[in-house]
Structure formats: structure tokens, C-alpha cells
């Protein structure tokens, strides 16, 4: 027995020593392999979660800079004329930043005027030099570095490590919170057609988020993990105190020789023998490094050796059979766990380490949280997205069917019924500003009722309200008459307001169609139908057939009515003019005219009244603004009749004023008789009156036309020059600015019966005869 035990002990000792060396070598190789695999997993997670996020966001913003005019206009356009629009760029960046919580800030830098628009502030050199703006100078330096490096790089996205303290001075002036200790800038430079840098998109990631990601996802067995850039600066580290140091200072300058490569080596790190594994980033010049102390291997192998010795002793005492039975029983739970892991969806075939499962599990858990946060941000902008979706459907160039389905899927919109129809509701504008709160509450109530009424077991409703208009897309599976009955129900239920505020409502339906891409035409018809609420304010619902019948109406009796009004105005007959207005309005409301004809007729009526007032009062008036403020044709009738009544009332007391105008005109003509520009329009402009009015009152007061008065006065002046001076006929013609002497002679002869020369000779003969007598 002793010999047997001795043999057992010797064999166990030899087995233990050999096992120790074999296990130590095996464990060293395993930890190196495991370290590399885990580091690769971790590097991929970081790249996808952080760097690719910055890359995607910068690409999205760069695409929008090209396609959106309000973002791109600051590359070349003057900042002075559009500085107010910079706030739209800032709002755009804020909207983009909320979509990803990993982003600390977003910024767009335009070289034009050194304009910087970020989620934190707006800076430019329009009023202050760059040297006085430290924050702008900081971003300018980042842009310059990126421009220089990108010229020698194939990638247009560069990453820059920075310290939070470099932003602390700038942040403390405008914000109350402390900036992060470290930050990462992802810079994408924008180029013009001349390959000149026009600006850049800068995505900034907080180093605090980096650190949190490390602490949440780095497995304990991975040891210490850190990231360095190509200069050796430690960008992030599981030990916060080492962030910002250089690996050269830690005695690992060897890593700088392996930038862009993968590998490992065994060396002393902090006085401890460790396995140092490194792998490059797929998106940048960073190097991911992990350090695993080999001391853990020694302790583990020592534990194995002791366990082997203990097993040997137990084997000797208990016996081979009991040890075998015990080992078999102990193996059952382990096998069950292994089988469960293989069947689990989280099983990773290329590795069996539990730490790897832990890493994947934690990474997925973290990404799920990020997705949830993005979904929350998406919910906030969902109303705007639905409004944009409807606007695109109602446009003249709707999206194609695959895009429509994709956008509906994103917004969780399902239209499963057969027919579609566009409906539009016009709400009366607020008349009393002090009731604005009640007015807005009433609009919300109306929208809620609209949604409630048009959402049934056989219909769906998607709508938005903007500028006192409810524009809706209806999806239903019932008869057209049922749709209009729902419209009647909506009008009836919204007549009475619980807040004692009444808003007139008009609803119009477009064409029903089974193709959602035809809703642009349906919406256009519905909008045309609302135009008729101006003509028929007593009618609150317009069906598709109503609209088509009205649009097809054509009548020309309005021309005769306009001609009657024109004649009444010319004859200065107030009662007849008012009667003609009433006949015109009643005819337009007879249902025999399209809205385009009605609008054209009313515009012609306004122009006719404007011309009448300008002609009889000499002052330019513009009635278009007052016309556009009328809410319906009955209000228009009341307004235009009042304008005419006031105008005719003013005409009765204008005789003395007209005489004064004629006297001023005659005086001005006498003083400027030799002016070649002397004309009706010229004199009216100098007297600041309407030329038509001047022509009319001049004829009424003097009995002759303006042009005849000027011609006669001009020829009388020429006659005085003939008899009182020795000027030649040609000289007089030139002084009076006649086109030619022949024309002057013909005009003179027409008035005085002889040529200028004959008139002078006759005058001299009579004068000499009188002297002889």
C-alpha cells in the first residue's frame, strides 16, 4: 500500500509539475488570444458607437449643406443681408444633436465672414475681429489643421483630441455648467467647385461619454484599456489620472512604431509583467491598447497545482472509483450550462470565454439604451414629420410609392382601406386680439373633433393644422355620400363653442381616388373649393361635384355689368353706380361664374373705382390692400359702396379746389412756355396731381383742351418775338424747340393765316403807315 501510495504520490507530483508548465504556457497563449479577441470586440463597439456616429452625422449635415439653400447660402452670400437667417442654421443643428445623445455639440464653420454656428453659440467677424473672440479662434485653428491634414489624407473625416479646459474659458462665459475634461472633434471639410475649402462640419464627442462607455463595457479580465492617437497622447483610459499623458512617459514608446498595425508584446507596465495587445481603429489613426498582468496567470496556475495535489491525496484516500464517480457527477451541471449557452441567441461560436459573452451582452444593452433615447427624440419631431409627409403628398410632385411606404413605416402609419380623399377646413381668422387664448383653445377643440369624427371603424384620418387651415388625408371604405355626411356632422358639432367664441368653418373635399399618389390633385381641388366660401359665405360644405360644377361655369354677363358701372361713374351718378354694384354682386353670386371669373371681375371693379377717384381728385389711391382684407363678397359689397358714397360726397365740394388747380397750371405754363418738356404729364407731376384729373378740370374750367391751350400760348409767344425782336424765323423756331422751322411755319400759318415772315412784314407796313400819318 505504501509503495502504491508512493507511486501515486510520485506520479501525481510529476504530473503536477508537468501540468504546471503546460497549463502556464497554455494559459499564457489563451490569455493573449482572448485579450486580442476581446480587444477587437471592444474596438469594434467603440468605432460603431462613437466614431461611425460622428461620421454619419457629419455626412448627413454635409449632404444637407449641399441640398438646402438656407444652410449653403453662407458659403458665398453676404452675411449682412441674411444674418437673421443664421438662427435657422442654429435650430437645424439643435434638432440634429438631439437625435444622438453621444454628440456633445455640433458646429458648422463658414470661411465667408468666419461665420461659426454651433449648438452653443453663433460667432462671426462681421462686427468684431477674430482675435477678440477666443471661441471662434479655437474653431478656426481646428479648421486650419483639418484643411492641411486632409490635403495629404484619403479620408475627409479627421479626429482631433482636445482638452476640456481649452473650452472652459469660452463655456464659462455663456453657460453655467462645467465642460468635459476631454473632448474629441470629428471634422469634415467642405470644398467648393475650385477645390478650395469653404468651411467644415465639426462633431464634438465628450470624453466623459468615452469614459462612461469604458467603465460600463470593459470586462474586468481585460485589465486596463486605453486609446492613443498617432502622437502617443492618451485620449481615454480606464484610469482617469493617465488621460492626457504620452505613452513615451510611461515607457511604452514602442507602441508609436505600431500605429496602424495589430499585434502584442510582453513587457513591464508599471513594474508588472503584462501582455500588451494593440489594434488600430477602422475609422481613424487611433490605436486601441489593452494591458493584462501576467500575475493573474501565476496565481491561477498555482491554484491548479494545489488542486491537483489535493485531488491526488483524495484519490489515494478515497480511491479511484469514488473519484471517477464524483468527477462524472460534477461534470453534469457544467455540460448542461454549456448546452444552454450553445442554444442561446447570444452564443458566439468563435470563443467560449464567459467574459466574451459578458462584453457582447453589455455592448448590446448599451446600444439598446441609445436606440431608446433616439426613439424618444424621434417622437418629439413626429408631428413635424407627419406634416412634411402630408405636404409632400399634396404637392405637384409627390414621392414615388416605395418612398411613401418607407416613410409611413417609419412613422408607424398604416392605410389599409381602399379609398383616399383630401379634405381642407378653413377657419375664420381671429377678430379680437384679447381673445387669442380662447381662440387657440377653440382651434384645438375643432381639430380634436375633426380627428374624432373622421376616425371610425371604416375610416382613418391624418391631418395637420397650419395658418388657420386643417389639411387632412382621409382613408376610408364607404360610399361618397357617407363621407359628406361626416362633413355635415363636423360642421354641426363645431357650431357651438363652450368658451363663447365662434369661429366660422368651411370644409371642402377633393376627388376620391384609390391611388394615394393622386392626392396632390385631390388637395388642389379641395383648395379651389374653399375659394367659393368667399362668394357664398352662407355655404359651409363643398363636395367634389359642387366644386367641379362651379369651376366649369362660364358667363360673360359680367362684362356688360362692368361697362354699366363704368358709364355710371363717368356720368357722376352716385345712385346709379351703387345700383350697378349691387347688380354686379348679385349676378356673381348667381352660381354662373367660376371663382377665377369672379376674382377677375372684382379686381376690375376695384381698378375702375381707383381710376375714378384718381381722375376726379388728383391723388393716387390704392384699394388693393383693403380689398384683400374683405372676408367675403358681401363684405366687399358693403366696403366698395361706402368708398363710392364717400367719393361722390367729396366731389360736390371740390369746385373751388379745381379752379385753384387750373390757375396754378396756367401760371406754371406761362413761366415755362419755352420748356421742351412742357406736357400734360409734366405739369401734373410738378403740381403733384393726377394727369387725368388735371385734363378733366382744365377742360371744364377753361372750355378748351390742355394741349390746345399750350399750343395757342406758345404761338402767341412766338408772335411777340416776331414783332418785338429782330430774331430770324429759324432762331425763333429753335428757341421754342420746334422740331423744324417748316413745322413752326405751318403751325403759325394755321393759327394766324399767314407765314411768320409775312406777319412781320404786314406788321411793319402797318406800323410805318401809322408813323407817316
Secondary structure, DSSP 8 states (H G I E B T S, - for coil): -HHHHHHHHHHHHHHHHHHHHHHHHHHHHHHHHHHHHHHHHHHHHHIIIIIHHHHHHHHHHHHHHHH-HHHHTTTTS-TGGGGGGHHHHHHHHHHHHTT-TTEEEEEEEETGGGEEEESS-EE-SSSS-GGG-HHHHHHHHHHHHHHHHHTT-S-SEEEEEEETHHHHHHHHHH-SS---SEEEEEEEEEE-TTS-EEEEEEEEEEHHHHHHHHHHH--GGG-EEEEE-TT-BEEEESSGGGTT-BTTTTT-GGGGGGTT--EEEEEEETTEEEEEEEEE-SSSS-EEEEEEETHHHHHHHHHHHHHHHHHHHHHHHH-HHHHHHHHHHHHHHHHHHHHHHHHSTT--TT---HHHHHHHHHHHHHHHHHHHHHHHHHHHTHHHHHHHHHHHHTSSS---HHHHHHHHHHTT----SSEEEEEEEEE---S-GGGHHHHHHHHHHHHHHHHHHH-BTTEEEEEEEETTEEEEEEEE-S-HHHHHHHHHHHHHHTSS-TTS----EEEEE---BS-GGGHHHHHHHHHHHHHTTTT-TT--EE-HHHHHHHHT----HHHHHHHHHHHHHHTT-HHHHHHHHHHHHHHHTTS-S-HHHHHHHHHHHHHHHHHHHHHHH------HHHHHT-SSHHHHHHHHHHHHHHHHHHHTT-HHHHHHHHHHHHHHHHHTTT-TT-SHHHHHHHHTS-HHHHHHHHHHHHSS-HHHHHHHHHHHHHHHHHHHS---HHHHHHHTT-S-HHHHHHHHHHHHSS-HHHHHHHHHHHHHHHHH-
